Amino acid sequence: MSDTGMIFSPIARGGGAFVVHRMLSEQIPGYQLSGYHPWLALAPGNLFPESNATGVRMLHTTPESAPLFRRKGIPSVITFHNYVLDRYMANYSSVPQQVYYQCFLLPWTRMALKQATAVTAVSHFLAGLIRREIGFEGQIPVIYNGIDTQRFKPAPGRSSRRKTCRILFSGNLIRRKGAQWLFDIARKIPSNACIYYTGGLRTRHRLPSHPALRPLGAVSYGEMPAVYRRMDLLLMPTVREGFGLAVAEAMASALPVVASNCSSIPELVDSGKGGFLCPVGDVAGFVETITRLVGDPGLRRSMGAYNRKKAVRLFSMETTVHAYRRLFANLMHRTPRA
């Protein structure tokens, strides 16, 4: 695609969207990523002179960023990586967040949809949610997020004789990720199990102290493949995921997954085959399924192998890049050069 001109992609740092768009910038010639701090979403668009540069032929960003960087005559592709503006998610948002969402983010999302040349979503759940909540009637093709399955891969000879079963929680320590339930889960899991948790990309605090909770602190994305290879299973008690990048990474690393039965998660995890899905906030259910996996290394291995095959088949970087390249090429062929 190097002969088609530049694709400009301004994305807020600190989340899964930035990780995915950075991957696209590394794999698609002419794709230019411009990361910014999330608070700068309120700044004027000329903060990023690249968006006015000669040769820009397409904008690819998220709904909250699209109105800032839209340029007349340049097609725009917006990708929904998540959606938290509905009434259900108000239960997991602070009052300032709710005010920001309803007074700023929701109107901008509507504007982005109205102005967009094409709209994509990273899961079928998310595409359906956008149609229901906003009443969008246009097409929303689903392009699953992709991961590098050569970097996120199983540890050679992962030990099943280790005395302690290592459980990983990967994500920001916020209510939407289910961090509020980690302490209660940790108190009730078997004594030979331990939950290791990251600080996430946007949070730096720790959970209350408990022998079964081990903070890993802030872990860079480049370090995450090694972290997965040291673990035995992934715990994801989330409330809402647009896709579930950590789940896909764990699956590619051949880990079984214990997660909430909500949003996009059932599109990734086949309950009973690649792990177990529990009702949102069901601490007892999470403890029960974790206990079963802790006591059955063979089940962990078989579920991990199932997940690895599914991740390679459906969530590979190559599949995602190919889908976006095809979308961009089709739109550029329909749009004359300025």
TAQUIBEL-V272168 format. One record per residue. N is the residue number from 0. RES is the residue in one small letter. SS is DSSP state (@ for helix, = for strand, . for the rest). BURIAL is # if it has 9 or more other C-alpha atoms within 8 Angstrom, else .. D_FIRST is the distance of its C-alpha to the first C-alpha in Angstrom with 2 decimals. Layout:
{{N/RES/SS/BURIAL/D_FIRST} {N/RES/SS/BURIAL/D_FIRST}}
//
This chain:
{{0/m/./#/0.00} {1/s/@/./3.80} {2/d/@/./5.44} {3/t/@/#/5.49} {4/g/./#/7.71} {5/m/=/#/9.00} {6/i/=/#/9.78} {7/f/=/#/13.41} {8/s/=/#/15.29} {9/p/=/#/19.06} {10/i/=/#/20.93} {11/a/=/#/24.58} {12/r/./#/25.37} {13/g/./#/27.81} {14/g/./#/26.62} {15/g/@/./24.53} {16/a/@/#/21.87} {17/f/@/#/21.20} {18/v/@/./21.04} {19/v/@/#/18.45} {20/h/@/#/16.15} {21/r/@/#/16.66} {22/m/@/#/15.55} {23/l/@/#/12.23} {24/s/@/#/11.93} {25/e/@/./12.80} {26/q/@/./10.46} {27/i/./#/7.02} {28/p/././5.84} {29/g/./#/6.93} {30/y/=/#/8.97} {31/q/=/#/12.49} {32/l/=/#/15.52} {33/s/=/./18.87} {34/g/=/#/21.81} {35/y/=/#/25.17} {36/h/./#/28.64} {37/p/@/./29.38} {38/w/@/./32.29} {39/l/@/./30.15} {40/a/@/#/28.88} {41/l/@/./31.95} {42/a/././30.94} {43/p/././29.70} {44/g/@/./26.02} {45/n/@/./26.44} {46/l/@/./26.95} {47/f/././23.19} {48/p/@/./22.59} {49/e/@/./18.84} {50/s/@/#/18.72} {51/n/@/#/20.19} {52/a/././18.13} {53/t/././16.76} {54/g/././13.07} {55/v/=/#/12.94} {56/r/=/#/11.55} {57/m/=/#/12.13} {58/l/=/#/14.68} {59/h/=/#/14.73} {60/t/=/#/18.16} {61/t/./#/21.53} {62/p/@/#/24.22} {63/e/@/#/26.44} {64/s/@/#/23.90} {65/a/@/#/22.25} {66/p/@/#/25.20} {67/l/@/./25.32} {68/f/@/#/21.87} {69/r/./#/21.37} {70/r/././20.94} {71/k/././22.08} {72/g/././19.61} {73/i/./#/16.62} {74/p/=/#/15.86} {75/s/=/#/16.68} {76/v/=/#/16.17} {77/i/=/#/19.11} {78/t/=/#/19.68} {79/f/=/#/23.31} {80/h/./#/23.99} {81/n/././27.72} {82/y/./#/30.39} {83/v/././33.81} {84/l/./#/35.19} {85/d/././37.41} {86/r/././41.15} {87/y/@/./41.11} {88/m/@/#/39.16} {89/a/@/#/41.66} {90/n/@/./43.95} {91/y/@/./41.71} {92/s/./#/40.97} {93/s/././43.23} {94/v/@/./44.76} {95/p/@/./42.64} {96/q/@/./39.49} {97/q/@/#/40.69} {98/v/@/#/41.41} {99/y/@/#/37.97} {100/y/@/#/36.29} {101/q/@/#/38.36} {102/c/@/./38.69} {103/f/@/#/35.24} {104/l/@/#/32.61} {105/l/@/#/33.53} {106/p/@/#/33.56} {107/w/@/#/30.19} {108/t/@/#/28.76} {109/r/@/#/30.23} {110/m/@/#/28.81} {111/a/@/#/25.29} {112/l/@/#/25.60} {113/k/@/./26.98} {114/q/@/./24.22} {115/a/./#/21.19} {116/t/././18.85} {117/a/=/#/18.31} {118/v/=/#/20.23} {119/t/=/#/19.76} {120/a/=/#/22.28} {121/v/./#/22.44} {122/s/./#/25.55} {123/h/@/#/27.57} {124/f/@/#/30.40} {125/l/@/#/28.43} {126/a/@/#/27.17} {127/g/@/./30.82} {128/l/@/#/32.14} {129/i/@/#/30.02} {130/r/@/#/31.27} {131/r/@/./34.85} {132/e/@/./35.08} {133/i/@/./33.27} {134/g/././33.74} {135/f/././30.11} {136/e/././29.99} {137/g/././26.33} {138/q/././24.04} {139/i/./#/23.05} {140/p/=/./20.87} {141/v/=/#/21.49} {142/i/./#/18.86} {143/y/./#/20.96} {144/n/./#/20.27} {145/g/./#/19.36} {146/i/=/#/21.01} {147/d/././20.84} {148/t/./#/23.58} {149/q/././24.04} {150/r/././25.08} {151/f/./#/26.93} {152/k/./#/29.23} {153/p/./#/32.98} {154/a/././35.43} {155/p/././37.02} {156/g/././40.51} {157/r/././40.52} {158/s/././44.24} {159/s/././46.07} {160/r/././49.33} {161/r/././48.47} {162/k/././51.29} {163/t/././49.13} {164/c/=/#/46.36} {165/r/=/#/43.50} {166/i/=/#/41.86} {167/l/=/#/38.75} {168/f/=/#/38.00} {169/s/./#/34.57} {170/g/./#/33.81} {171/n/./#/35.21} {172/l/./#/38.98} {173/i/./#/39.08} {174/r/@/#/40.82} {175/r/@/#/37.68} {176/k/@/#/37.02} {177/g/./#/40.66} {178/a/@/#/41.76} {179/q/@/./45.15} {180/w/@/#/46.06} {181/l/@/./45.29} {182/f/@/#/48.71} {183/d/@/./50.63} {184/i/@/#/48.63} {185/a/@/#/49.23} {186/r/@/./52.97} {187/k/@/./53.31} {188/i/./#/51.16} {189/p/././53.01} {190/s/././54.29} {191/n/././52.22} {192/a/=/#/48.93} {193/c/=/#/47.16} {194/i/=/#/44.26} {195/y/=/#/41.92} {196/y/=/#/39.92} {197/t/=/#/37.21} {198/g/./#/37.47} {199/g/./#/34.03} {200/l/./#/31.54} {201/r/././33.57} {202/t/./#/37.16} {203/r/././39.50} {204/h/././42.82} {205/r/././44.47} {206/l/././46.21} {207/p/././50.02} {208/s/././51.37} {209/h/./#/52.10} {210/p/././52.51} {211/a/./#/49.90} {212/l/=/#/47.25} {213/r/=/#/45.47} {214/p/=/#/43.09} {215/l/=/#/40.13} {216/g/=/#/39.31} {217/a/./#/35.87} {218/v/./#/33.53} {219/s/././30.11} {220/y/@/./27.15} {221/g/@/./26.95} {222/e/@/./30.57} {223/m/@/#/30.30} {224/p/@/#/29.62} {225/a/@/./32.92} {226/v/@/./34.70} {227/y/@/#/33.86} {228/r/@/#/35.10} {229/r/./#/38.43} {230/m/./#/38.99} {231/d/./#/40.54} {232/l/=/#/39.25} {233/l/=/#/37.34} {234/l/=/#/39.18} {235/m/=/#/37.34} {236/p/./#/39.99} {237/t/./#/37.48} {238/v/./#/38.23} {239/r/./#/34.75} {240/e/./#/31.31} {241/g/./#/28.18} {242/f/./#/26.82} {243/g/./#/28.66} {244/l/@/./26.39} {245/a/@/./29.49} {246/v/@/#/30.69} {247/a/@/#/27.57} {248/e/@/#/27.71} {249/a/@/#/31.41} {250/m/@/#/30.89} {251/a/@/#/28.44} {252/s/./#/31.15} {253/a/./#/33.67} {254/l/./#/35.72} {255/p/=/#/37.64} {256/v/=/#/37.15} {257/v/=/#/39.90} {258/a/=/#/38.48} {259/s/=/#/39.38} {260/n/./#/39.26} {261/c/./#/37.30} {262/s/./#/34.06} {263/s/./#/31.05} {264/i/@/#/32.91} {265/p/@/#/34.26} {266/e/@/./30.75} {267/l/@/#/30.33} {268/v/./#/33.90} {269/d/./#/36.07} {270/s/=/#/39.50} {271/g/././41.96} {272/k/././39.32} {273/g/./#/36.97} {274/g/=/#/39.30} {275/f/=/#/41.32} {276/l/=/#/40.71} {277/c/=/#/43.45} {278/p/./#/44.28} {279/v/./#/43.05} {280/g/././45.58} {281/d/././47.67} {282/v/@/#/48.75} {283/a/@/./51.19} {284/g/@/#/48.55} {285/f/@/#/46.19} {286/v/@/#/49.13} {287/e/@/./50.23} {288/t/@/#/46.90} {289/i/@/#/46.31} {290/t/@/#/49.87} {291/r/@/./49.24} {292/l/@/#/46.17} {293/v/@/#/47.96} {294/g/././50.78} {295/d/././48.77} {296/p/@/#/46.48} {297/g/@/./46.00} {298/l/@/./44.62} {299/r/@/#/42.23} {300/r/@/#/40.97} {301/s/@/./40.58} {302/m/@/#/38.80} {303/g/@/#/36.48} {304/a/@/#/35.63} {305/y/@/#/34.97} {306/n/@/#/32.62} {307/r/@/#/30.68} {308/k/@/#/30.06} {309/k/@/#/29.03} {310/a/@/#/26.62} {311/v/@/#/24.87} {312/r/@/./24.78} {313/l/@/./23.64} {314/f/./#/22.36} {315/s/=/#/20.20} {316/m/@/#/17.14} {317/e/@/./15.28} {318/t/@/#/16.39} {319/t/@/#/15.39} {320/v/@/#/11.84} {321/h/@/./11.41} {322/a/@/#/13.10} {323/y/@/#/11.13} {324/r/@/#/7.67} {325/r/@/./9.74} {326/l/@/./11.44} {327/f/@/./8.81} {328/a/@/#/7.43} {329/n/@/./11.19} {330/l/@/#/12.19} {331/m/@/#/10.03} {332/h/@/./11.38} {333/r/@/./14.72} {334/t/././14.65} {335/p/././15.46} {336/r/././14.45} {337/a/././17.34}}
//
